[in-house]
Amino acid sequence: MNALDPATTLAIAAAFEQVAAKLRASAGSSTKALALLGDPDAECRPRADEREKAMLMTTEEVASALNIHPRTVRRLWRAGKLPAAIQVGTRIRWRRSDIERWLEEQRER
């Protein structure tokens, strides 16, 4: 393995620091990317909006979890046979915890 000369090493370190500085300054910077770059202040955890999104399930995700068609999910929801959903306009979302709890209740029957 060839060793880098000191000038090249300094140039690489400076370039690395410039990239890290740009990431830190970026409003939408990823804390995971910063942590991977060695930023000790960065944390490797999703941002609040990413966590919230992960907690909500789409009709398609619920259908996949139940191994049924998305239309059947909507039909069951309208009939009141699924947990309460969050409806924003025409979009329907379920809390992952509600679906998981409901599945456990169905298994116990």
The first five atom37 places (N, CA, C, CB, O) and aatype in JSON, in Angstrom:
{
  "aatype": [12, 2, 0, 10, 3, 14, 0, 16, 16, 10, 0, 9, 0, 0, 0, 13, 6, 5, 19, 0, 0, 11, 10, 1, 0, 15, 0, 7, 15, 15, 16, 11, 0, 10, 0, 10, 10, 7, 3, 14, 3, 0, 6, 4, 1, 14, 1, 0, 3, 6, 1, 6, 11, 0, 12, 10, 12, 16, 16, 6, 6, 19, 0, 15, 0, 10, 2, 9, 8, 14, 1, 16, 19, 1, 1, 10, 17, 1, 0, 7, 11, 10, 14, 0, 0, 9, 5, 19, 7, 16, 1, 9, 1, 17, 1, 1, 15, 3, 9, 6, 1, 17, 10, 6, 6, 5, 1, 6, 1],
  "atom_mask": [
    [1, 1, 1, 1, 1],
    [1, 1, 1, 1, 1],
    [1, 1, 1, 1, 1],
    [1, 1, 1, 1, 1],
    [1, 1, 1, 1, 1],
    [1, 1, 1, 1, 1],
    [1, 1, 1, 1, 1],
    [1, 1, 1, 1, 1],
    [1, 1, 1, 1, 1],
    [1, 1, 1, 1, 1],
    [1, 1, 1, 1, 1],
    [1, 1, 1, 1, 1],
    [1, 1, 1, 1, 1],
    [1, 1, 1, 1, 1],
    [1, 1, 1, 1, 1],
    [1, 1, 1, 1, 1],
    [1, 1, 1, 1, 1],
    [1, 1, 1, 1, 1],
    [1, 1, 1, 1, 1],
    [1, 1, 1, 1, 1],
    [1, 1, 1, 1, 1],
    [1, 1, 1, 1, 1],
    [1, 1, 1, 1, 1],
    [1, 1, 1, 1, 1],
    [1, 1, 1, 1, 1],
    [1, 1, 1, 1, 1],
    [1, 1, 1, 1, 1],
    [1, 1, 1, 0, 1],
    [1, 1, 1, 1, 1],
    [1, 1, 1, 1, 1],
    [1, 1, 1, 1, 1],
    [1, 1, 1, 1, 1],
    [1, 1, 1, 1, 1],
    [1, 1, 1, 1, 1],
    [1, 1, 1, 1, 1],
    [1, 1, 1, 1, 1],
    [1, 1, 1, 1, 1],
    [1, 1, 1, 0, 1],
    [1, 1, 1, 1, 1],
    [1, 1, 1, 1, 1],
    [1, 1, 1, 1, 1],
    [1, 1, 1, 1, 1],
    [1, 1, 1, 1, 1],
    [1, 1, 1, 1, 1],
    [1, 1, 1, 1, 1],
    [1, 1, 1, 1, 1],
    [1, 1, 1, 1, 1],
    [1, 1, 1, 1, 1],
    [1, 1, 1, 1, 1],
    [1, 1, 1, 1, 1],
    [1, 1, 1, 1, 1],
    [1, 1, 1, 1, 1],
    [1, 1, 1, 1, 1],
    [1, 1, 1, 1, 1],
    [1, 1, 1, 1, 1],
    [1, 1, 1, 1, 1],
    [1, 1, 1, 1, 1],
    [1, 1, 1, 1, 1],
    [1, 1, 1, 1, 1],
    [1, 1, 1, 1, 1],
    [1, 1, 1, 1, 1],
    [1, 1, 1, 1, 1],
    [1, 1, 1, 1, 1],
    [1, 1, 1, 1, 1],
    [1, 1, 1, 1, 1],
    [1, 1, 1, 1, 1],
    [1, 1, 1, 1, 1],
    [1, 1, 1, 1, 1],
    [1, 1, 1, 1, 1],
    [1, 1, 1, 1, 1],
    [1, 1, 1, 1, 1],
    [1, 1, 1, 1, 1],
    [1, 1, 1, 1, 1],
    [1, 1, 1, 1, 1],
    [1, 1, 1, 1, 1],
    [1, 1, 1, 1, 1],
    [1, 1, 1, 1, 1],
    [1, 1, 1, 1, 1],
    [1, 1, 1, 1, 1],
    [1, 1, 1, 0, 1],
    [1, 1, 1, 1, 1],
    [1, 1, 1, 1, 1],
    [1, 1, 1, 1, 1],
    [1, 1, 1, 1, 1],
    [1, 1, 1, 1, 1],
    [1, 1, 1, 1, 1],
    [1, 1, 1, 1, 1],
    [1, 1, 1, 1, 1],
    [1, 1, 1, 0, 1],
    [1, 1, 1, 1, 1],
    [1, 1, 1, 1, 1],
    [1, 1, 1, 1, 1],
    [1, 1, 1, 1, 1],
    [1, 1, 1, 1, 1],
    [1, 1, 1, 1, 1],
    [1, 1, 1, 1, 1],
    [1, 1, 1, 1, 1],
    [1, 1, 1, 1, 1],
    [1, 1, 1, 1, 1],
    [1, 1, 1, 1, 1],
    [1, 1, 1, 1, 1],
    [1, 1, 1, 1, 1],
    [1, 1, 1, 1, 1],
    [1, 1, 1, 1, 1],
    [1, 1, 1, 1, 1],
    [1, 1, 1, 1, 1],
    [1, 1, 1, 1, 1],
    [1, 1, 1, 1, 1],
    [1, 1, 1, 1, 1]
  ],
  "atom_positions": [
    [[0.85, -1.18, 0.0], [0.0, 0.0, 0.0], [0.89, 1.24, 0.0], [-0.96, 0.0, 1.22], [1.82, 1.34, 0.8]],
    [[0.61, 2.17, -0.87], [1.41, 3.39, -0.97], [0.92, 4.43, 0.04], [1.35, 3.97, -2.39], [-0.28, 4.68, 0.16]],
    [[1.85, 5.01, 0.76], [1.52, 6.06, 1.71], [1.36, 7.39, 0.96], [2.61, 6.18, 2.82], [2.06, 7.64, -0.02]],
    [[0.44, 8.21, 1.44], [0.23, 9.53, 0.82], [1.22, 10.52, 1.41], [-1.23, 10.03, 1.04], [1.58, 10.45, 2.59]],
    [[1.66, 11.43, 0.56], [2.56, 12.45, 1.09], [1.77, 13.42, 1.97], [3.28, 13.21, -0.07], [0.55, 13.51, 1.82]],
    [[2.43, 14.13, 2.86], [1.75, 15.01, 3.81], [0.86, 16.07, 3.15], [2.77, 15.69, 4.67], [-0.2, 16.39, 3.69]],
    [[1.26, 16.61, 2.02], [0.46, 17.64, 1.34], [-0.87, 17.06, 0.85], [1.24, 18.24, 0.15], [-1.91, 17.71, 0.95]],
    [[-0.82, 15.83, 0.32], [-2.05, 15.18, -0.15], [-2.97, 14.86, 1.02], [-1.71, 13.88, -0.93], [-4.18, 15.05, 0.94]],
    [[-2.38, 14.38, 2.1], [-3.16, 14.07, 3.3], [-3.87, 15.32, 3.82], [-2.25, 13.47, 4.39], [-5.04, 15.26, 4.19]],
    [[-3.17, 16.45, 3.86], [-3.77, 17.71, 4.31], [-4.87, 18.16, 3.37], [-2.7, 18.8, 4.43], [-5.9, 18.67, 3.82]],
    [[-4.67, 17.99, 2.06], [-5.68, 18.38, 1.08], [-6.94, 17.55, 1.24], [-5.13, 18.24, -0.35], [-8.05, 18.08, 1.16]],
    [[-6.78, 16.25, 1.47], [-7.94, 15.36, 1.67], [-8.67, 15.75, 2.96], [-7.49, 13.86, 1.73], [-9.9, 15.81, 2.98]],
    [[-7.93, 16.0, 4.02], [-8.54, 16.4, 5.29], [-9.3, 17.71, 5.14], [-7.46, 16.53, 6.39], [-10.39, 17.86, 5.7]],
    [[-8.75, 18.66, 4.4], [-9.42, 19.95, 4.19], [-10.7, 19.76, 3.38], [-8.48, 20.95, 3.47], [-11.72, 20.38, 3.69]],
    [[-10.64, 18.91, 2.35], [-11.82, 18.65, 1.53], [-12.9, 17.97, 2.37], [-11.46, 17.77, 0.32], [-14.08, 18.31, 2.26]],
    [[-12.5, 17.03, 3.19], [-13.43, 16.34, 4.09], [-14.11, 17.33, 5.02], [-12.69, 15.27, 4.91], [-15.33, 17.27, 5.21]],
    [[-13.34, 18.24, 5.58], [-13.89, 19.23, 6.51], [-14.86, 20.18, 5.8], [-12.76, 20.04, 7.17], [-15.86, 20.59, 6.38]],
    [[-14.57, 20.52, 4.54], [-15.47, 21.38, 3.77], [-16.81, 20.69, 3.56], [-14.85, 21.76, 2.42], [-17.87, 21.31, 3.71]],
    [[-16.78, 19.41, 3.19], [-18.03, 18.65, 2.99], [-18.8, 18.57, 4.3], [-17.72, 17.21, 2.45], [-20.01, 18.79, 4.32]],
    [[-18.12, 18.26, 5.39], [-18.78, 18.18, 6.69], [-19.4, 19.52, 7.08], [-17.79, 17.72, 7.76], [-20.5, 19.56, 7.62]],
    [[-18.7, 20.62, 6.82], [-19.22, 21.95, 7.14], [-20.47, 22.25, 6.32], [-18.14, 23.02, 6.88], [-21.43, 22.83, 6.83]],
    [[-20.45, 21.87, 5.04], [-21.63, 22.1, 4.2], [-22.82, 21.29, 4.7], [-21.33, 21.74, 2.74], [-23.95, 21.78, 4.71]],
    [[-22.57, 20.05, 5.12], [-23.65, 19.24, 5.67], [-24.22, 19.84, 6.95], [-23.16, 17.82, 5.94], [-25.44, 19.88, 7.15]],
    [[-23.32, 20.32, 7.81], [-23.79, 20.94, 9.06], [-24.61, 22.18, 8.79], [-22.6, 21.29, 9.96], [-25.59, 22.45, 9.5]],
    [[-24.23, 22.95, 7.76], [-24.92, 24.21, 7.45], [-26.22, 23.98, 6.71], [-24.02, 25.1, 6.62], [-27.1, 24.85, 6.72]],
    [[-26.36, 22.85, 6.09], [-27.56, 22.55, 5.31], [-28.76, 22.4, 6.23], [-27.37, 21.28, 4.46], [-28.7, 21.67, 7.22]],
    [[-29.86, 23.07, 5.9], [-31.08, 23.02, 6.74], [-31.64, 21.61, 6.79], [-32.14, 23.98, 6.21], [-32.16, 21.2, 7.83]],
    [[-31.56, 20.86, 5.72], [-32.11, 19.52, 5.69], [-31.06, 18.45, 5.85], [0.0, 0.0, 0.0], [-31.23, 17.33, 5.36]],
    [[-29.98, 18.76, 6.54], [-28.89, 17.79, 6.66], [-29.35, 16.56, 7.43], [-27.68, 18.42, 7.34], [-30.16, 16.64, 8.35]],
    [[-28.83, 15.46, 7.03], [-29.14, 14.19, 7.67], [-28.19, 13.97, 8.83], [-29.06, 13.02, 6.67], [-26.97, 14.03, 8.67]],
    [[-28.75, 13.72, 10.01], [-27.89, 13.47, 11.16], [-27.11, 12.19, 10.97], [-28.72, 13.41, 12.45], [-25.99, 12.06, 11.48]],
    [[-27.69, 11.23, 10.26], [-26.97, 9.98, 10.01], [-25.74, 10.25, 9.14], [-27.89, 8.94, 9.32], [-24.66, 9.72, 9.4]],
    [[-25.9, 11.08, 8.11], [-24.76, 11.4, 7.24], [-23.68, 12.1, 8.05], [-25.2, 12.3, 6.06], [-22.49, 11.81, 7.88]],
    [[-24.07, 13.0, 8.93], [-23.08, 13.7, 9.76], [-22.38, 12.72, 10.69], [-23.75, 14.82, 10.58], [-21.17, 12.83, 10.9]],
    [[-23.12, 11.79, 11.24], [-22.51, 10.81, 12.14], [-21.53, 9.94, 11.38], [-23.58, 9.95, 12.81], [-20.46, 9.61, 11.89]],
    [[-21.89, 9.57, 10.16], [-20.98, 8.76, 9.35], [-19.71, 9.54, 9.0], [-21.68, 8.3, 8.07], [-18.64, 8.96, 8.82]],
    [[-19.83, 10.86, 8.9], [-18.67, 11.7, 8.61], [-17.82, 11.93, 9.85], [-19.11, 13.04, 8.02], [-16.77, 12.57, 9.79]],
    [[-18.27, 11.4, 10.96], [-17.47, 11.52, 12.17], [-17.81, 12.73, 13.01], [0.0, 0.0, 0.0], [-17.02, 13.12, 13.86]],
    [[-18.97, 13.33, 12.8], [-19.37, 14.48, 13.6], [-19.83, 13.97, 14.97], [-20.51, 15.3, 12.89], [-20.85, 13.29, 15.04]],
    [[-19.11, 14.28, 16.03], [-19.47, 13.76, 17.35], [-20.79, 14.33, 17.88], [-18.37, 14.05, 18.33], [-21.39, 13.74, 18.78]],
    [[-21.24, 15.46, 17.34], [-22.48, 16.06, 17.82], [-23.71, 15.46, 17.13], [-22.45, 17.55, 17.6], [-24.84, 15.65, 17.6]],
    [[-23.49, 14.75, 16.04], [-24.61, 14.18, 15.3], [-25.06, 12.88, 15.95], [-24.22, 13.93, 13.82], [-24.26, 12.15, 16.53]],
    [[-26.34, 12.62, 15.84], [-26.89, 11.39, 16.39], [-27.44, 10.55, 15.24], [-28.0, 11.68, 17.44], [-27.98, 11.09, 14.28]],
    [[-27.29, 9.26, 15.33], [-27.79, 8.36, 14.29], [-29.21, 7.93, 14.65], [-26.85, 7.12, 14.13], [-29.44, 6.78, 15.02]],
    [[-30.13, 8.83, 14.54], [-31.53, 8.47, 14.75], [-32.37, 9.29, 13.79], [-31.97, 8.72, 16.24], [-31.98, 10.39, 13.4]],
    [[-33.53, 8.76, 13.4], [-34.36, 9.49, 12.44], [-34.87, 10.81, 13.03], [-35.54, 8.63, 12.0], [-35.02, 10.94, 14.25]],
    [[-35.12, 11.76, 12.17], [-35.71, 13.02, 12.62], [-37.15, 12.77, 13.02], [-35.62, 14.12, 11.51], [-37.72, 11.72, 12.7]],
    [[-37.75, 13.72, 13.72], [-39.11, 13.56, 14.24], [-40.11, 13.25, 13.13], [-39.54, 14.81, 14.99], [-40.96, 12.37, 13.3]],
    [[-40.03, 13.96, 11.99], [-41.0, 13.7, 10.92], [-40.8, 12.32, 10.31], [-40.88, 14.77, 9.84], [-41.77, 11.72, 9.85]],
    [[-39.57, 11.81, 10.29], [-39.32, 10.46, 9.79], [-39.89, 9.42, 10.76], [-37.81, 10.23, 9.57], [-40.45, 8.41, 10.34]],
    [[-39.74, 9.67, 12.06], [-40.29, 8.75, 13.06], [-41.81, 8.72, 12.97], [-39.86, 9.15, 14.48], [-42.42, 7.66, 13.03]],
    [[-42.41, 9.91, 12.81], [-43.86, 10.0, 12.71], [-44.36, 9.24, 11.49], [-44.3, 11.46, 12.63], [-45.34, 8.51, 11.57]],
    [[-43.69, 9.41, 10.37], [-44.07, 8.73, 9.14], [-43.99, 7.22, 9.33], [-43.18, 9.18, 7.97], [-44.86, 6.49, 8.85]],
    [[-42.97, 6.75, 10.02], [-42.8, 5.32, 10.24], [-43.89, 4.77, 11.15], [-41.43, 5.04, 10.84], [-44.19, 3.58, 11.1]],
    [[-44.48, 5.62, 11.98], [-45.51, 5.18, 12.9], [-46.86, 5.06, 12.22], [-45.61, 6.13, 14.07], [-47.75, 4.39, 12.75]],
    [[-47.05, 5.67, 11.05], [-48.31, 5.62, 10.33], [-48.21, 4.66, 9.16], [-48.73, 7.01, 9.85], [-47.17, 4.57, 8.5]],
    [[-49.3, 3.94, 8.91], [-49.31, 2.97, 7.8], [-50.31, 3.41, 6.75], [-49.66, 1.55, 8.31], [-51.38, 3.92, 7.07]],
    [[-49.95, 3.21, 5.49], [-50.85, 3.49, 4.39], [-51.81, 2.32, 4.22], [-50.05, 3.75, 3.07], [-51.64, 1.26, 4.83]],
    [[-52.82, 2.52, 3.39], [-53.76, 1.45, 3.08], [-53.01, 0.24, 2.52], [-54.84, 1.93, 2.08], [-53.3, -0.91, 2.88]],
    [[-52.05, 0.5, 1.64], [-51.29, -0.58, 1.03], [-50.45, -1.34, 2.06], [-50.39, -0.04, -0.06], [-50.33, -2.56, 1.98]],
    [[-49.88, -0.61, 3.02], [-49.08, -1.27, 4.06], [-49.95, -2.12, 4.97], [-48.32, -0.22, 4.89], [-49.55, -3.22, 5.37]],
    [[-51.14, -1.62, 5.3], [-52.07, -2.4, 6.12], [-52.5, -3.64, 5.35], [-53.31, -1.55, 6.53], [-52.55, -4.74, 5.91]],
    [[-52.8, -3.47, 4.06], [-53.2, -4.6, 3.22], [-52.11, -5.67, 3.19], [-53.52, -4.12, 1.79], [-52.39, -6.86, 3.29]],
    [[-50.88, -5.23, 3.05], [-49.76, -6.17, 3.02], [-49.63, -6.91, 4.36], [-48.45, -5.43, 2.7], [-49.4, -8.12, 4.38]],
    [[-49.78, -6.19, 5.46], [-49.67, -6.8, 6.78], [-50.78, -7.82, 7.01], [-49.73, -5.72, 7.87], [-50.56, -8.83, 7.69]],
    [[-51.96, -7.57, 6.45], [-53.1, -8.46, 6.63], [-53.22, -9.49, 5.51], [-54.38, -7.66, 6.72], [-54.06, -10.38, 5.56]],
    [[-52.38, -9.35, 4.49], [-52.39, -10.23, 3.32], [-53.75, -10.19, 2.61], [-52.05, -11.66, 3.73], [-54.31, -11.23, 2.24]],
    [[-54.28, -8.97, 2.44], [-55.54, -8.76, 1.73], [-55.36, -7.62, 0.74], [-56.7, -8.46, 2.73], [-54.34, -6.94, 0.74]],
    [[-56.35, -7.42, -0.1], [-56.3, -6.36, -1.12], [-56.58, -5.0, -0.46], [-57.33, -6.64, -2.26], [-57.37, -4.93, 0.49]],
    [[-55.95, -3.93, -0.95], [-56.21, -2.59, -0.39], [-57.69, -2.21, -0.4], [-55.42, -1.56, -1.15], [-58.16, -1.53, 0.51]],
    [[-58.42, -2.65, -1.43], [-59.86, -2.35, -1.46], [-60.58, -2.99, -0.28], [-60.49, -2.85, -2.79], [-61.51, -2.4, 0.28]],
    [[-60.14, -4.18, 0.1], [-60.74, -4.86, 1.25], [-60.44, -4.1, 2.53], [-60.22, -6.31, 1.37], [-61.29, -4.02, 3.42]],
    [[-59.24, -3.53, 2.64], [-58.89, -2.71, 3.81], [-59.85, -1.54, 3.91], [-57.42, -2.2, 3.71], [-60.4, -1.27, 4.99]],
    [[-60.06, -0.84, 2.81], [-60.98, 0.31, 2.82], [-62.4, -0.11, 3.17], [-60.96, 1.03, 1.47], [-63.1, 0.59, 3.9]],
    [[-62.82, -1.25, 2.63], [-64.17, -1.76, 2.91], [-64.32, -2.09, 4.4], [-64.47, -3.0, 2.05], [-65.32, -1.73, 5.01]],
    [[-63.33, -2.77, 4.97], [-63.37, -3.1, 6.4], [-63.34, -1.85, 7.26], [-62.2, -4.01, 6.77], [-64.03, -1.78, 8.28]],
    [[-62.56, -0.86, 6.85], [-62.48, 0.39, 7.61], [-63.83, 1.11, 7.61], [-61.4, 1.32, 7.02], [-64.3, 1.56, 8.66]],
    [[-64.46, 1.2, 6.43], [-65.78, 1.86, 6.34], [-66.83, 1.12, 7.17], [-66.24, 1.93, 4.88], [-67.75, 1.74, 7.71]],
    [[-66.7, -0.21, 7.26], [-67.65, -1.01, 8.03], [-67.36, -0.96, 9.53], [-67.62, -2.45, 7.55], [-68.11, -1.53, 10.33]],
    [[-66.27, -0.28, 9.92], [-65.92, -0.15, 11.34], [-65.27, -1.4, 11.91], [0.0, 0.0, 0.0], [-65.25, -1.58, 13.13]],
    [[-64.73, -2.25, 11.06], [-64.12, -3.49, 11.52], [-62.61, -3.39, 11.72], [-64.42, -4.59, 10.55], [-61.98, -4.34, 12.18]],
    [[-62.03, -2.25, 11.38], [-60.61, -1.99, 11.61], [-60.48, -0.87, 12.64], [-59.88, -1.61, 10.27], [-61.44, -0.15, 12.9]],
    [[-59.3, -0.72, 13.23], [-59.11, 0.38, 14.17], [-59.37, 1.74, 13.51], [-57.69, 0.35, 14.76], [-59.33, 1.87, 12.28]],
    [[-59.63, 2.72, 14.33], [-59.86, 4.08, 13.82], [-58.66, 4.54, 13.03], [-60.16, 5.06, 14.98], [-57.51, 4.26, 13.39]],
    [[-58.92, 5.24, 11.96], [-57.86, 5.74, 11.09], [-57.81, 7.25, 11.15], [-58.06, 5.26, 9.64], [-58.73, 7.91, 11.63]],
    [[-56.72, 7.77, 10.65], [-56.54, 9.22, 10.53], [-56.78, 9.54, 9.06], [-55.1, 9.71, 11.01], [-56.11, 9.0, 8.19]],
    [[-57.74, 10.4, 8.8], [-58.05, 10.75, 7.42], [-57.73, 12.22, 7.18], [-59.54, 10.46, 7.1], [-58.23, 13.11, 7.87]],
    [[-56.87, 12.45, 6.19], [-56.52, 13.81, 5.78], [-56.91, 13.92, 4.31], [-54.98, 14.13, 6.01], [-56.25, 13.35, 3.44]],
    [[-57.99, 14.65, 4.06], [-58.5, 14.69, 2.69], [-58.96, 13.31, 2.29], [0.0, 0.0, 0.0], [-59.8, 12.72, 2.96]],
    [[-58.41, 12.8, 1.21], [-58.8, 11.46, 0.76], [-57.81, 10.39, 1.23], [-58.9, 11.43, -0.75], [-58.03, 9.2, 0.98]],
    [[-56.76, 10.79, 1.9], [-55.73, 9.83, 2.34], [-56.07, 9.29, 3.73], [-54.33, 10.49, 2.36], [-56.47, 10.03, 4.63]],
    [[-55.89, 7.99, 3.86], [-56.2, 7.31, 5.11], [-54.91, 6.72, 5.66], [-57.28, 6.2, 4.92], [-54.14, 6.09, 4.92]],
    [[-54.67, 6.91, 6.94], [-53.49, 6.36, 7.6], [-53.91, 5.74, 8.93], [-52.39, 7.45, 7.83], [-54.83, 6.21, 9.59]],
    [[-53.21, 4.66, 9.29], [-53.45, 3.99, 10.56], [-52.19, 4.05, 11.39], [-53.9, 2.53, 10.35], [-51.07, 3.98, 10.87]],
    [[-52.36, 4.18, 12.7], [-51.21, 4.11, 13.59], [-50.75, 2.66, 13.62], [-51.56, 4.63, 15.05], [-51.54, 1.74, 13.81]],
    [[-49.44, 2.47, 13.41], [-48.88, 1.12, 13.4], [-49.22, 0.38, 14.7], [-47.34, 1.17, 13.21], [-49.54, -0.81, 14.68]],
    [[-49.15, 1.08, 15.81], [-49.44, 0.45, 17.11], [-50.89, -0.02, 17.18], [-49.15, 1.42, 18.26], [-51.17, -1.07, 17.75]],
    [[-51.83, 0.74, 16.59], [-53.24, 0.33, 16.59], [-53.45, -0.94, 15.77], [-54.13, 1.45, 16.03], [-54.18, -1.84, 16.17]],
    [[-52.8, -1.01, 14.6], [-52.92, -2.19, 13.75], [-52.3, -3.4, 14.43], [-52.26, -1.94, 12.37], [-52.88, -4.49, 14.41]],
    [[-51.14, -3.22, 15.03], [-50.48, -4.34, 15.72], [-51.33, -4.83, 16.88], [-49.09, -3.91, 16.23], [-51.46, -6.04, 17.08]],
    [[-51.91, -3.91, 17.65], [-52.78, -4.27, 18.78], [-54.01, -5.01, 18.27], [-53.2, -3.02, 19.58], [-54.42, -6.02, 18.85]],
    [[-54.61, -4.51, 17.18], [-55.79, -5.12, 16.59], [-55.48, -6.54, 16.11], [-56.32, -4.26, 15.43], [-56.29, -7.45, 16.3]],
    [[-54.32, -6.73, 15.5], [-53.92, -8.07, 15.03], [-53.79, -9.04, 16.21], [-52.59, -7.99, 14.27], [-54.22, -10.18, 16.12]],
    [[-53.2, -8.57, 17.31], [-53.08, -9.41, 18.5], [-54.46, -9.81, 19.02], [-52.29, -8.69, 19.59], [-54.67, -10.96, 19.41]],
    [[-55.38, -8.86, 19.04], [-56.74, -9.15, 19.5], [-57.41, -10.18, 18.6], [-57.58, -7.86, 19.54], [-58.14, -11.05, 19.07]],
    [[-57.17, -10.08, 17.29], [-57.76, -11.04, 16.34], [-57.18, -12.44, 16.56], [-57.51, -10.59, 14.89], [-57.9, -13.43, 16.42]],
    [[-55.92, -12.52, 16.9], [-55.29, -13.83, 17.15], [-55.85, -14.48, 18.39], [-53.78, -13.69, 17.29], [-55.94, -15.7, 18.46]],
    [[-56.23, -13.66, 19.38], [-56.74, -14.19, 20.65], [-58.15, -14.73, 20.52], [-56.71, -13.11, 21.7], [-58.59, -15.49, 21.37]],
    [[-58.85, -14.36, 19.49], [-60.25, -14.83, 19.31], [-60.3, -16.26, 18.87], [-60.98, -13.98, 18.3], [-61.39, -16.8, 18.67]]
  ]
}
